[in-house]
Amino acid sequence: MEEKSATYKDAGVDIDAGNRLVEMIKPMVKSTSRPEVLTELGGFGGLFAFQASKYKNPTLVSATDGVGTKLKLAFDTGKHDTVGIDLVAMCVNDIIVQGAEPLFFLDYLATGKLKPEQAAEVIQGIAAGCRQAGCALIGGETAEMPGFYSSDEYDLAGFCVGAVDHEKIIDGASVTAGDTIIGLASTGLHSNGYSLARKIFFERMGLSVNDKIDGLEQSIGLELLTPTRIYVKTILNLIEDFTIKSISHITGGGLLENIPRCLPRGCVARIEANSWEKPEIFNIMRQAGNIEEREMHRTFNNGLGMILVVPKEQTDAIMQRLSDLDERAWVIGEIHKSDAEKPSVELV
């Protein structure tokens, strides 16, 4: 008896499912388009006609990132339409700190078994994030890898390119004593600290993703899936009219590790630890996990997703603009001189 001819689908890779996914997401991708985009989805590469004439001395800025173990919450809740926003946010928020406008974005989704409807939900979130950031989703890769990934799970990575005039790069070099530190509100944990958060809620407290906790408006699973805030359009608006000396995206490492990355030598950021409103989820984690305050500030954003250092004399006007842009913000401290070898943060 003649043995049946082997196919790629027999091995666990369904090309037809991949083609169906491409057709499903084409309208989503188109919704993110910018005038510089020259190609539609499906080609070997995305073409973007970079308008160098808009800049005196253009500098390209790039970033890549993932979502981390926050994806576990998507798997456990069956909700997949927000982690794509997180993916975009982690990349575009990184390049906006240098004053760069995000231009285009690419994504990579790898899974053990491609489920087109589920993947389309993920990419729906990516497209939403791109619209929030004003960048175009010009391509990506969906890899079906049976035997490498579980059939019920996937991983995500994102890649973003932006541009800024060389003379307008925000690098923190001009920060000096007396400058004001402003904190912009986060929407929760964003995309960092989830390994510890999951340990506290699901191991120490013994909760399931559908359980509710006093003080939170929704189930713990949905609360933890709240997408990362994208600050791009707010910061682009600010730098048009104000001097923004330094910006820090508060990701892994929290306030203590991220703020010094954008300060020059001879500076210490003195921050009043009770000067802003912390979402209740951080108080719950601190108490349930018996976490020391310093550890909280090294692991989580504690309610602040972005930090600005600005001239003292512009503080009031910047705070008013932030309010007009519907950003919740607080003056949280001031820059002081330091004799230390490296810049640092002091919580007072």
C-alpha positions in Angstrom: 0.0 0.0 0.0 1.4 3.4 -1.0 2.3 5.6 1.9 0.3 8.9 2.1 2.3 11.9 0.8 3.4 14.1 3.7 2.4 17.7 3.9 3.5 20.8 5.9 0.0 20.7 7.5 0.7 17.2 8.7 3.7 18.6 10.5 1.6 21.2 12.3 2.0 24.2 10.0 -1.2 25.4 8.3 -0.3 27.7 5.4 -4.0 28.2 4.6 -4.6 29.5 8.2 -1.8 32.0 7.7 -3.3 33.2 4.5 -6.7 33.6 6.2 -5.1 35.6 8.9 -3.5 38.0 6.4 -6.9 38.7 4.9 -8.5 39.2 8.3 -5.9 41.8 9.4 -5.5 43.9 6.2 -8.2 46.4 7.2 -6.6 46.8 10.7 -3.2 47.4 9.2 -4.6 49.9 6.7 -6.2 51.9 9.6 -2.7 52.7 10.8 -1.3 54.0 7.4 0.6 57.2 7.0 1.2 59.0 3.6 4.8 57.7 3.6 3.7 54.0 3.4 4.2 52.7 -0.1 3.2 49.0 0.3 0.2 46.9 1.4 0.4 43.9 3.7 1.7 40.7 2.1 5.0 41.8 0.5 8.5 40.7 1.4 9.2 44.0 3.1 7.4 47.2 4.0 8.3 50.3 2.1 8.3 53.7 3.9 9.3 56.9 2.0 11.1 58.7 4.8 10.6 62.5 4.4 14.1 63.6 5.3 13.3 67.2 4.1 11.1 67.6 7.2 14.3 67.6 9.3 17.4 69.8 9.3 19.6 66.9 10.4 17.5 63.8 10.7 18.5 61.0 13.2 16.7 57.7 13.2 15.9 56.2 16.6 14.9 52.5 17.0 13.6 50.3 19.8 12.5 46.7 20.2 10.6 45.0 23.1 8.1 42.4 24.1 5.2 42.1 26.5 6.8 39.6 28.9 4.8 37.4 31.3 1.8 39.7 31.0 0.9 37.4 28.1 0.1 34.7 30.7 -2.9 36.8 31.7 -4.2 36.9 28.1 -3.9 33.1 28.0 -5.7 32.6 31.3 -8.5 35.1 30.6 -9.0 34.4 26.9 -8.7 38.1 26.3 -6.2 38.9 23.5 -7.1 42.4 22.2 -5.1 44.5 24.6 -1.6 42.9 24.7 -0.9 44.3 21.3 -1.3 47.8 22.7 1.3 46.9 25.3 3.6 45.7 22.6 3.5 49.0 20.7 3.6 51.1 23.9 6.8 49.4 25.2 8.6 50.4 21.9 7.1 53.9 21.1 7.4 55.1 24.7 11.1 54.2 24.6 11.8 56.3 21.6 9.7 59.3 22.5 11.9 59.9 25.5 14.6 61.1 23.1 12.1 63.3 21.3 11.7 61.0 18.3 8.4 60.7 16.5 7.5 57.1 15.9 7.2 56.5 12.1 6.6 52.8 11.6 6.2 49.5 13.5 6.6 45.8 12.8 5.5 42.9 14.9 6.5 39.2 15.4 4.1 36.7 16.7 5.2 33.1 17.3 2.9 30.2 18.3 2.7 26.5 18.5 -0.5 26.4 16.5 -1.9 29.4 14.6 -5.4 30.3 15.5 -6.4 33.0 13.0 -9.2 34.5 15.1 -7.0 34.7 18.2 -4.1 36.1 16.3 -6.4 38.7 14.7 -7.4 39.9 18.1 -3.8 40.4 19.1 -3.1 42.3 15.9 -6.2 44.4 16.5 -4.5 45.6 19.6 -1.3 46.3 17.8 -3.1 48.4 15.2 -4.9 50.3 18.0 -1.6 51.0 19.7 -0.1 52.2 16.4 -3.1 54.6 15.9 -2.6 55.9 19.4 1.1 56.6 18.7 0.5 57.9 15.1 2.9 55.3 13.5 2.2 52.9 10.7 2.1 49.2 11.0 3.9 48.2 7.8 4.6 44.6 8.3 5.3 41.7 10.5 5.8 37.9 10.8 3.6 35.2 12.1 5.5 32.0 12.9 3.8 28.7 13.5 6.3 26.5 15.3 4.8 23.2 16.5 6.9 21.4 19.1 8.7 24.6 20.0 5.8 26.6 21.5 2.7 25.2 23.2 -0.4 25.1 20.9 -2.3 27.3 23.4 0.4 30.0 23.8 2.2 32.6 21.8 5.0 35.2 22.2 5.2 38.7 20.8 8.0 41.1 19.9 7.8 44.5 18.4 10.1 46.8 16.5 9.7 50.6 16.0 11.7 53.2 14.1 11.3 57.0 14.6 13.1 60.2 13.7 14.2 63.4 15.4 16.3 66.4 14.4 19.8 65.8 15.8 19.7 69.2 17.5 16.4 68.4 19.2 17.4 65.0 20.7 16.4 64.9 24.4 19.4 63.3 26.3 19.3 64.9 29.7 22.6 66.7 29.2 21.2 70.1 30.1 19.5 69.0 33.4 20.7 71.1 36.3 19.9 71.7 40.0 16.6 73.4 40.5 14.8 71.7 37.6 11.4 70.3 38.3 10.5 66.6 38.1 7.0 65.9 36.8 5.3 62.4 36.9 2.7 61.3 34.4 0.1 58.8 35.6 0.3 55.2 34.5 -2.7 53.0 33.9 -1.5 50.3 36.3 1.4 48.0 36.1 1.9 48.6 32.3 4.1 45.7 31.2 6.6 45.2 34.0 6.8 43.3 37.3 4.3 40.7 36.2 6.3 37.7 37.5 6.1 39.1 41.0 2.5 40.3 40.6 1.4 36.8 39.5 3.2 35.2 42.3 1.4 37.4 44.8 -2.1 37.2 43.4 -2.2 33.6 42.2 0.2 31.8 44.5 0.3 33.7 47.8 -3.3 35.0 47.7 -4.6 31.9 45.9 -6.8 33.9 43.5 -8.0 33.0 40.0 -8.1 35.5 37.2 -11.9 35.8 37.6 -11.8 36.8 41.3 -12.5 40.3 42.5 -10.7 42.2 45.2 -12.1 45.0 47.4 -10.8 48.3 46.0 -10.6 47.1 42.3 -13.5 47.7 39.9 -13.0 44.6 37.8 -11.6 41.0 38.2 -7.9 40.7 39.0 -7.3 39.2 35.5 -8.8 42.1 33.7 -7.2 44.6 36.1 -3.8 43.2 35.3 -4.5 43.3 31.5 -5.2 47.1 31.5 -3.0 48.2 28.6 0.1 50.4 28.9 -0.6 54.1 28.4 1.0 55.5 25.2 2.5 59.0 25.9 3.7 59.8 22.3 1.2 62.4 21.2 1.3 64.2 24.6 5.1 64.5 24.6 5.2 65.6 20.9 2.7 68.3 21.8 4.8 69.5 24.8 8.1 69.7 22.9 6.6 72.0 20.3 6.2 74.8 22.9 8.3 73.9 26.0 11.8 72.9 27.0 11.8 69.3 28.1 15.3 68.5 29.4 14.9 64.8 30.2 12.4 62.1 29.9 12.4 58.6 31.5 10.1 55.8 30.6 9.4 53.9 33.8 9.7 50.3 32.9 11.6 47.4 34.5 13.6 48.8 37.3 11.0 51.3 38.3 11.8 54.9 39.3 15.1 54.0 41.0 16.7 52.5 38.0 15.2 54.4 35.1 15.4 58.0 36.1 19.2 58.0 36.5 19.5 56.7 32.9 18.5 60.2 31.7 20.4 62.4 34.1 23.9 63.8 33.8 26.7 63.3 36.4 26.4 65.5 39.4 22.7 65.3 39.7 20.3 63.5 42.1 16.6 63.4 41.6 15.0 64.1 45.0 11.4 62.7 44.9 8.7 63.1 47.4 7.4 59.5 47.8 3.8 60.6 48.7 3.4 63.3 46.1 1.2 61.4 43.6 -1.8 59.1 43.7 -1.0 55.4 43.5 -3.5 53.1 41.9 -5.0 50.7 44.5 -3.5 47.6 42.9 0.0 48.7 44.1 -1.2 49.1 47.7 -2.8 45.6 47.5 0.4 44.0 46.2 2.6 45.8 48.7 0.5 44.6 51.7 -0.2 41.1 50.4 3.4 40.5 49.4 4.9 42.3 52.4 7.1 44.2 49.9 9.5 46.8 51.2 9.0 50.3 49.7 12.4 50.3 48.0 11.6 47.0 46.3 8.2 48.4 45.1 10.0 51.3 43.5 12.6 49.0 41.8 10.1 46.6 40.4 6.9 48.6 39.6 6.1 52.0 38.2 3.9 52.7 41.3 1.5 54.8 39.3 4.0 56.8 37.2 4.6 55.7 33.6 6.7 58.6 32.4 8.9 61.2 34.2 9.8 64.7 32.8 12.5 67.0 33.9 11.7 70.6 33.0 12.9 74.2 33.8 11.3 75.4 37.0 10.0 78.5 35.4 8.0 76.5 32.9 6.5 74.1 35.4 3.1 75.8 35.8 2.5 76.2 32.1 3.5 72.6 31.4 1.2 71.3 34.1 -1.7 73.3 32.6 -0.9 71.9 29.2 -0.9 68.3 30.6 -4.3 68.9 32.1 -5.6 70.2 28.8 -4.3 67.0 27.2 -6.2 64.9 29.7 -3.0 63.6 31.3 -3.0 63.2 35.1 0.3 64.6 36.3 2.0 65.7 39.5 5.1 67.7 40.5 6.9 65.0 42.4 10.3 66.5 43.1 13.4 68.5 42.1 16.9 68.0 40.8 19.7 68.7 43.3 23.5 68.7 43.0 25.4 65.6 44.0 29.1 64.7 44.5 28.4 61.0 43.7 30.1 59.3 40.8 26.8 58.4 39.1 23.4 60.2 39.0 20.8 58.7 41.4 17.3 59.0 42.9 16.5 59.8 46.5 13.0 59.1 47.9 12.1 61.5 50.7 
